[in-house]
Amino acid sequence: MSSSNPSRSFVIRPCTQVYLALMGLTATTYLIGTAAAPEQGPGLGLSLLVLGFALLKSHLIGDYFMGLRGLHGPWRWVILLWLLIPGGLILTAFVLSA
């Protein structure tokens, strides 16, 4: 006897979708890092793109894997500021050094 239901469609769960997106962003970051010439560095634009990927990945991890997606009120802002303040400082350092 088979317990599978043939009428049930295949659906990828949201956490699996986020995991796949994280893997894709990680692979893209790796490819950007290895494609850049070592003596020149990746350049400001690519560095900022990698920084944006890191912030996006942190946000996705917090929302889907740490259970912060359902938070409301000040805790949601604390987590957002925790990502934006260091990201903004790193962005400022990159822009000022260029």
Summary of the structure (lengths in Angstrom):
residues: 98
radius of gyration: 18.7
end to end distance: 66.9
largest distance: 67.5
contacts: 204
relative contact order: 0.10
helix: 70%
strand: 0%
